Amino acid sequence: FLKGRFTMERSFVNAIKELGKVKLMMLTGQFMNDATVPVDLFMVGEVNRSKLETLLHKFKEQFGFDIRFTVIPISEFNYRREITDKFLFSILNSRKVVVFDELHSLNKLT
């Protein structure tokens, strides 16, 4: 079961990478069995939102839940981090899988 889910998540991540220039990507929320986190997929960068929504709808059937997501540009991420934004830090402090972090932003949080 876990191997099948891991394979699904890997194909999901690879498909998202093709939608734009994503610099930070985290799976959290329902991917980590934690419905208290406001999103399941958090990304920093630029993506084609309509293609992303189509992709998420496709994977909804495979994962068995609606994938709640947030995509913000790098400038907004940096600003929110500087002001200790409650929404951003609720995501950063949650259980998560950092798929990749080309910003090396998580090293700068402490």
Backbone as JSON Lines, residues from 0, in Angstrom:
{"i":0,"aa":"F","n":[0.83,-1.2,0.0],"ca":[0.0,0.0,0.0],"c":[0.87,1.25,0.0]}
{"i":1,"aa":"L","n":[1.85,1.31,0.91],"ca":[2.72,2.48,1.0],"c":[3.55,2.67,-0.25]}
{"i":2,"aa":"K","n":[4.01,1.58,-0.85],"ca":[4.79,1.67,-2.08],"c":[3.93,2.25,-3.2]}
{"i":3,"aa":"G","n":[2.69,1.83,-3.28],"ca":[1.77,2.35,-4.29],"c":[1.52,3.83,-4.1]}
{"i":4,"aa":"R","n":[1.34,4.25,-2.86],"ca":[1.12,5.67,-2.57],"c":[2.36,6.48,-2.89]}
{"i":5,"aa":"F","n":[3.54,5.96,-2.55],"ca":[4.78,6.66,-2.85],"c":[4.94,6.85,-4.36]}
{"i":6,"aa":"T","n":[4.64,5.83,-5.13],"ca":[4.73,5.91,-6.59],"c":[3.75,6.96,-7.12]}
{"i":7,"aa":"M","n":[2.55,6.98,-6.57],"ca":[1.54,7.97,-6.97],"c":[2.03,9.38,-6.66]}
{"i":8,"aa":"E","n":[2.58,9.57,-5.46],"ca":[3.05,10.88,-5.06],"c":[4.23,11.32,-5.93]}
{"i":9,"aa":"R","n":[5.09,10.4,-6.3],"ca":[6.22,10.75,-7.16],"c":[5.73,11.19,-8.53]}
{"i":10,"aa":"S","n":[4.78,10.49,-9.13],"ca":[4.26,10.91,-10.44],"c":[3.51,12.24,-10.31]}
{"i":11,"aa":"F","n":[2.86,12.46,-9.18],"ca":[2.17,13.72,-8.9],"c":[3.18,14.87,-8.87]}
{"i":12,"aa":"V","n":[4.27,14.7,-8.14],"ca":[5.3,15.73,-8.03],"c":[5.94,16.01,-9.38]}
{"i":13,"aa":"N","n":[6.26,14.97,-10.12],"ca":[6.88,15.16,-11.43],"c":[5.96,15.91,-12.38]}
{"i":14,"aa":"A","n":[4.67,15.63,-12.32],"ca":[3.71,16.33,-13.17],"c":[3.63,17.81,-12.8]}
{"i":15,"aa":"I","n":[3.68,18.12,-11.53],"ca":[3.63,19.51,-11.08],"c":[4.88,20.27,-11.52]}
{"i":16,"aa":"K","n":[6.03,19.64,-11.45],"ca":[7.27,20.29,-11.86],"c":[7.2,20.8,-13.3]}
{"i":17,"aa":"E","n":[6.43,20.13,-14.13],"ca":[6.32,20.5,-15.53],"c":[5.4,21.68,-15.77]}
{"i":18,"aa":"L","n":[4.72,22.16,-14.74],"ca":[3.74,23.24,-14.91],"c":[4.33,24.64,-14.8]}
{"i":19,"aa":"G","n":[5.59,24.75,-14.43],"ca":[6.17,26.08,-14.29],"c":[7.5,26.04,-13.58]}
{"i":20,"aa":"K","n":[7.82,27.15,-12.93],"ca":[9.1,27.3,-12.23],"c":[8.85,27.28,-10.72]}
{"i":21,"aa":"V","n":[8.81,26.1,-10.18],"ca":[8.57,25.94,-8.74],"c":[9.92,25.84,-8.04]}
{"i":22,"aa":"K","n":[10.12,26.68,-7.04],"ca":[11.39,26.73,-6.31],"c":[11.33,26.04,-4.96]}
{"i":23,"aa":"L","n":[10.13,25.93,-4.4],"ca":[9.92,25.26,-3.11],"c":[8.61,24.51,-3.2]}
{"i":24,"aa":"M","n":[8.64,23.26,-2.79],"ca":[7.42,22.44,-2.83],"c":[7.38,21.56,-1.6]}
{"i":25,"aa":"M","n":[6.22,21.61,-0.92],"ca":[6.02,20.8,0.28],"c":[4.67,20.09,0.22]}
{"i":26,"aa":"L","n":[4.67,18.87,0.67],"ca":[3.44,18.12,0.87],"c":[3.17,18.12,2.36]}
{"i":27,"aa":"T","n":[1.98,18.52,2.74],"ca":[1.63,18.6,4.15],"c":[0.15,18.28,4.28]}
{"i":28,"aa":"G","n":[-0.47,18.68,5.37],"ca":[-1.91,18.49,5.52],"c":[-2.32,17.04,5.4]}
{"i":29,"aa":"Q","n":[-3.23,16.77,4.49],"ca":[-3.77,15.42,4.34],"c":[-2.72,14.41,3.88]}
{"i":30,"aa":"F","n":[-1.68,14.88,3.18],"ca":[-0.59,13.96,2.81],"c":[0.13,13.43,4.05]}
{"i":31,"aa":"M","n":[0.06,14.2,5.13],"ca":[0.69,13.81,6.39],"c":[-0.34,13.4,7.44]}
{"i":32,"aa":"N","n":[-1.57,13.15,7.0],"ca":[-2.67,12.78,7.89],"c":[-2.92,13.83,8.97]}
{"i":33,"aa":"D","n":[-2.85,15.1,8.58],"ca":[-3.07,16.2,9.51],"c":[-4.02,17.21,8.86]}
{"i":34,"aa":"A","n":[-5.29,17.08,9.13],"ca":[-6.3,17.95,8.53],"c":[-6.31,19.35,9.14]}
{"i":35,"aa":"T","n":[-5.53,19.59,10.18],"ca":[-5.5,20.92,10.81],"c":[-4.67,21.92,10.03]}
{"i":36,"aa":"V","n":[-3.81,21.46,9.15],"ca":[-2.99,22.35,8.32],"c":[-3.88,22.89,7.2]}
{"i":37,"aa":"P","n":[-3.78,24.19,6.89],"ca":[-4.7,24.79,5.92],"c":[-4.51,24.35,4.46]}
{"i":38,"aa":"V","n":[-3.37,23.75,4.12],"ca":[-3.15,23.3,2.74],"c":[-2.47,21.94,2.75]}
{"i":39,"aa":"D","n":[-2.59,21.25,1.62],"ca":[-1.94,19.96,1.45],"c":[-0.7,20.08,0.57]}
{"i":40,"aa":"L","n":[-0.73,21.05,-0.3],"ca":[0.37,21.28,-1.24],"c":[0.73,22.76,-1.18]}
{"i":41,"aa":"F","n":[1.99,23.04,-0.86],"ca":[2.45,24.42,-0.77],"c":[3.61,24.6,-1.73]}
{"i":42,"aa":"M","n":[3.53,25.63,-2.58],"ca":[4.57,25.87,-3.56],"c":[4.93,27.34,-3.61]}
{"i":43,"aa":"V","n":[6.21,27.59,-3.86],"ca":[6.7,28.95,-4.08],"c":[7.28,28.97,-5.48]}
{"i":44,"aa":"G","n":[6.83,29.94,-6.26],"ca":[7.3,30.06,-7.65],"c":[6.17,30.46,-8.56]}
{"i":45,"aa":"E","n":[6.27,30.05,-9.8],"ca":[5.27,30.37,-10.81],"c":[4.77,29.09,-11.47]}
{"i":46,"aa":"V","n":[3.45,28.93,-11.53],"ca":[2.86,27.79,-12.22],"c":[1.64,28.25,-12.99]}
{"i":47,"aa":"N","n":[1.27,27.47,-13.99],"ca":[0.05,27.71,-14.74],"c":[-1.1,27.18,-13.88]}
{"i":48,"aa":"R","n":[-1.88,28.1,-13.32],"ca":[-2.91,27.71,-12.35],"c":[-4.0,26.84,-12.98]}
{"i":49,"aa":"S","n":[-4.41,27.13,-14.18],"ca":[-5.49,26.33,-14.78],"c":[-5.01,24.9,-15.03]}
{"i":50,"aa":"K","n":[-3.77,24.73,-15.47],"ca":[-3.24,23.38,-15.66],"c":[-3.05,22.68,-14.32]}
{"i":51,"aa":"L","n":[-2.66,23.45,-13.29],"ca":[-2.5,22.88,-11.95],"c":[-3.84,22.37,-11.44]}
{"i":52,"aa":"E","n":[-4.88,23.16,-11.58],"ca":[-6.21,22.74,-11.11],"c":[-6.69,21.5,-11.84]}
{"i":53,"aa":"T","n":[-6.42,21.42,-13.14],"ca":[-6.78,20.23,-13.92],"c":[-6.03,19.01,-13.4]}
{"i":54,"aa":"L","n":[-4.75,19.19,-13.16],"ca":[-3.93,18.09,-12.64],"c":[-4.4,17.64,-11.26]}
{"i":55,"aa":"L","n":[-4.7,18.6,-10.39],"ca":[-5.16,18.25,-9.04],"c":[-6.48,17.51,-9.09]}
{"i":56,"aa":"H","n":[-7.36,17.89,-10.0],"ca":[-8.63,17.19,-10.14],"c":[-8.39,15.73,-10.55]}
{"i":57,"aa":"K","n":[-7.44,15.53,-11.46],"ca":[-7.1,14.18,-11.9],"c":[-6.58,13.33,-10.73]}
{"i":58,"aa":"F","n":[-5.69,13.9,-9.92],"ca":[-5.11,13.15,-8.82],"c":[-6.05,13.03,-7.63]}
{"i":59,"aa":"K","n":[-7.09,13.84,-7.58],"ca":[-8.08,13.75,-6.49],"c":[-8.63,12.33,-6.4]}
{"i":60,"aa":"E","n":[-8.94,11.75,-7.54],"ca":[-9.49,10.4,-7.57],"c":[-8.49,9.38,-7.03]}
{"i":61,"aa":"Q","n":[-7.22,9.56,-7.37],"ca":[-6.2,8.6,-6.94],"c":[-5.89,8.73,-5.45]}
{"i":62,"aa":"F","n":[-5.85,9.97,-4.94],"ca":[-5.53,10.17,-3.52],"c":[-6.75,10.02,-2.63]}
{"i":63,"aa":"G","n":[-7.94,10.25,-3.18],"ca":[-9.15,10.1,-2.4],"c":[-9.55,11.33,-1.6]}
{"i":64,"aa":"F","n":[-8.97,12.48,-1.91],"ca":[-9.35,13.73,-1.24],"c":[-9.06,14.91,-2.15]}
{"i":65,"aa":"D","n":[-9.79,16.01,-1.9],"ca":[-9.5,17.27,-2.6],"c":[-8.16,17.78,-2.11]}
{"i":66,"aa":"I","n":[-7.29,18.16,-3.01],"ca":[-5.97,18.66,-2.65],"c":[-6.04,20.17,-2.52]}
{"i":67,"aa":"R","n":[-5.92,20.64,-1.28],"ca":[-5.92,22.08,-1.02],"c":[-4.51,22.59,-1.28]}
{"i":68,"aa":"F","n":[-4.4,23.69,-2.03],"ca":[-3.06,24.14,-2.4],"c":[-2.92,25.65,-2.3]}
{"i":69,"aa":"T","n":[-1.68,26.07,-2.19],"ca":[-1.32,27.49,-2.24],"c":[-0.05,27.61,-3.06]}
{"i":70,"aa":"V","n":[-0.07,28.57,-3.98],"ca":[1.12,28.91,-4.76],"c":[1.35,30.4,-4.57]}
{"i":71,"aa":"I","n":[2.55,30.76,-4.13],"ca":[2.88,32.17,-3.97],"c":[4.2,32.47,-4.66]}
{"i":72,"aa":"P","n":[4.35,33.7,-5.15],"ca":[5.63,34.08,-5.76],"c":[6.73,34.2,-4.7]}
{"i":73,"aa":"I","n":[7.96,34.14,-5.13],"ca":[9.1,34.2,-4.22],"c":[9.06,35.47,-3.38]}
{"i":74,"aa":"S","n":[8.74,36.6,-4.0],"ca":[8.72,37.87,-3.26],"c":[7.71,37.84,-2.12]}
{"i":75,"aa":"E","n":[6.54,37.25,-2.36],"ca":[5.53,37.16,-1.31],"c":[5.98,36.2,-0.2]}
{"i":76,"aa":"F","n":[6.6,35.1,-0.59],"ca":[7.11,34.16,0.4],"c":[8.11,34.85,1.32]}
{"i":77,"aa":"N","n":[9.06,35.57,0.72],"ca":[10.08,36.27,1.52],"c":[9.44,37.31,2.43]}
{"i":78,"aa":"Y","n":[8.47,38.05,1.92],"ca":[7.78,39.05,2.73],"c":[7.05,38.4,3.89]}
{"i":79,"aa":"R","n":[6.28,37.36,3.62],"ca":[5.53,36.67,4.67],"c":[6.46,36.08,5.73]}
{"i":80,"aa":"R","n":[7.61,35.59,5.28],"ca":[8.57,35.03,6.23],"c":[9.13,36.15,7.12]}
{"i":81,"aa":"E","n":[9.43,37.29,6.53],"ca":[9.98,38.42,7.29],"c":[9.02,38.95,8.36]}
{"i":82,"aa":"I","n":[7.73,38.96,8.04],"ca":[6.76,39.49,9.0],"c":[6.18,38.41,9.91]}
{"i":83,"aa":"T","n":[6.71,37.2,9.82],"ca":[6.24,36.07,10.61],"c":[4.74,35.84,10.4]}
{"i":84,"aa":"D","n":[4.37,35.74,9.15],"ca":[2.98,35.53,8.76],"c":[2.42,34.24,9.38]}
{"i":85,"aa":"K","n":[1.28,34.36,10.02],"ca":[0.66,33.23,10.72],"c":[0.35,32.07,9.77]}
{"i":86,"aa":"F","n":[-0.21,32.36,8.6],"ca":[-0.55,31.32,7.63],"c":[0.71,30.57,7.18]}
{"i":87,"aa":"L","n":[1.73,31.32,6.79],"ca":[2.97,30.69,6.31],"c":[3.6,29.83,7.4]}
{"i":88,"aa":"F","n":[3.69,30.36,8.61],"ca":[4.34,29.6,9.67],"c":[3.51,28.41,10.14]}
{"i":89,"aa":"S","n":[2.2,28.45,9.95],"ca":[1.4,27.27,10.27],"c":[1.76,26.12,9.32]}
{"i":90,"aa":"I","n":[2.13,26.45,8.11],"ca":[2.56,25.44,7.14],"c":[3.99,24.99,7.44]}
{"i":91,"aa":"L","n":[4.87,25.96,7.64],"ca":[6.28,25.64,7.86],"c":[6.52,24.86,9.16]}
{"i":92,"aa":"N","n":[5.67,25.08,10.15],"ca":[5.83,24.39,11.43],"c":[5.05,23.08,11.51]}
{"i":93,"aa":"S","n":[4.36,22.73,10.46],"ca":[3.58,21.5,10.46],"c":[4.45,20.31,10.05]}
{"i":94,"aa":"R","n":[3.9,19.11,10.22],"ca":[4.56,17.92,9.67],"c":[4.48,18.04,8.16]}
{"i":95,"aa":"K","n":[5.58,17.79,7.48],"ca":[5.61,17.98,6.03],"c":[6.72,17.16,5.41]}
{"i":96,"aa":"V","n":[6.6,17.0,4.11],"ca":[7.67,16.44,3.3],"c":[8.1,17.56,2.36]}
{"i":97,"aa":"V","n":[9.35,17.97,2.48],"ca":[9.89,18.98,1.58],"c":[10.36,18.23,0.35]}
{"i":98,"aa":"V","n":[9.63,18.41,-0.75],"ca":[9.95,17.71,-1.98],"c":[11.24,18.28,-2.56]}
{"i":99,"aa":"F","n":[11.33,19.59,-2.61],"ca":[12.57,20.26,-2.95],"c":[12.52,21.7,-2.47]}
{"i":100,"aa":"D","n":[13.7,22.26,-2.26],"ca":[13.82,23.63,-1.74],"c":[15.01,24.3,-2.4]}
{"i":101,"aa":"E","n":[14.81,24.81,-3.59],"ca":[15.88,25.49,-4.31],"c":[16.16,26.86,-3.71]}
{"i":102,"aa":"L","n":[15.29,27.35,-2.85],"ca":[15.5,28.63,-2.18],"c":[16.35,28.47,-0.93]}
{"i":103,"aa":"H","n":[16.5,27.23,-0.47],"ca":[17.16,26.94,0.79],"c":[16.55,27.76,1.91]}
{"i":104,"aa":"S","n":[15.25,27.96,1.79],"ca":[14.51,28.82,2.7],"c":[14.31,28.2,4.08]}
{"i":105,"aa":"L","n":[14.22,26.9,4.15],"ca":[13.94,26.28,5.43],"c":[15.16,26.39,6.35]}
{"i":106,"aa":"N","n":[16.34,26.53,5.79],"ca":[17.55,26.72,6.61],"c":[17.57,28.11,7.24]}
{"i":107,"aa":"K","n":[16.81,29.04,6.69],"ca":[16.84,30.42,7.15],"c":[15.77,30.73,8.18]}
{"i":108,"aa":"L","n":[15.01,29.75,8.6],"ca":[13.86,30.0,9.47],"c":[14.23,30.16,10.94]}
{"i":109,"aa":"T","n":[15.3,29.59,11.36],"ca":[15.62,29.67,12.78],"c":[16.63,30.74,13.09]}
